[in-house]
């Protein structure tokens, strides 16, 4: 199907810590299979193992040549946008300055992540909006001066800047507030744990909200994050669905928000989103480290080829 792009997710927190070799192999094999992109879950404070995503992306940039990559999603309010702008401009340079780096930001799944960085939870929304504005200026201008509510600096220049100009900034979240943020200042929408019907309804709202601000958000610039596992073992598929539903409150009604089961079942689930107007997907494998490569092999050879 023309225009459908499917990437994969990478998260070490849910299922254990893969070896450095597995992390490198994951990206290299994904590129060999023609997978569009890799997205990494961001965590600042976690009881589970978690690695810094910018460090992983730098390693992948050195081991791959074409595959795109980005955070899913970066907790921007917890970070200084000047530092973030520098980091992702550097990643753009390391990856060949050819548009491989994508930016997606959100408030963070848990307010405690901002608290750990000294940021009051009630400031997350306005900090994110101002932070996106700061990053875009630093990626496209020299000698930037900014005096805002949260960030103040004079005469700052980042070199090298992204070769193709400002990186696209997608906004994560499935709430009405997230849609309104995307309408005001996002380049795209990046929800997770959303049903096909909710996606379709959200896109309709997004266009209405964007029009109120004199903007248009390209319908192709929206991607759905789906937790997935391809298996012909019906019992294991049911256990995985139950596990997700029990550990992730946002996955309420998990069966309608996941792609778990046989390759045919996963294809059918993705097709429901395609029929609802979605053209971009990130499949996050729920698998222990030793099964990650096998899962993306199955994605590439049995699922993604269908689209």
HELIX and SHEET records of a PDB file:
HELIX    1   1 UNK A   20  UNK A   32  1                                  13    
HELIX    2   2 UNK A   53  UNK A   63  1                                  11    
HELIX    3   3 UNK A   76  UNK A   78  5                                   3    
HELIX    4   4 UNK A   81  UNK A   94  1                                  14    
HELIX    5   5 UNK A  111  UNK A  115  1                                   5    
HELIX    6   6 UNK A  121  UNK A  123  5                                   3    
HELIX    7   7 UNK A  124  UNK A  140  1                                  17    
HELIX    8   8 UNK A  176  UNK A  185  1                                  10    
HELIX    9   9 UNK A  196  UNK A  212  1                                  17    
HELIX   10  10 UNK A  234  UNK A  247  1                                  14    
HELIX   11  11 UNK A  249  UNK A  251  5                                   3    
HELIX   12  12 UNK A  254  UNK A  256  5                                   3    
HELIX   13  13 UNK A  263  UNK A  275  1                                  13    
HELIX   14  14 UNK A  289  UNK A  298  1                                  10    
HELIX   15  15 UNK A  299  UNK A  303  3                                   5    
HELIX   16  16 UNK A  304  UNK A  306  5                                   3    
SHEET    1   A 8 UNK A  74  UNK A  75  0                                        
SHEET    2   A 8 UNK A 101  UNK A 106  1                                        
SHEET    3   A 8 UNK A  68  UNK A  71  1                                        
SHEET    4   A 8 UNK A  37  UNK A  40  1                                        
SHEET    5   A 8 UNK A   5  UNK A  10  1                                        
SHEET    6   A 8 UNK A 280  UNK A 285  1                                        
SHEET    7   A 8 UNK A 223  UNK A 230  1                                        
SHEET    8   A 8 UNK A 259  UNK A 261  1                                        
SHEET    1   B 4 UNK A  74  UNK A  75  0                                        
SHEET    2   B 4 UNK A 101  UNK A 106  1                                        
SHEET    3   B 4 UNK A 169  UNK A 172  1                                        
SHEET    4   B 4 UNK A 188  UNK A 190  1                                        
SHEET    1   C 2 UNK A 144  UNK A 147  0                                        
SHEET    2   C 2 UNK A 152  UNK A 156 -1                                        
END                                                                             
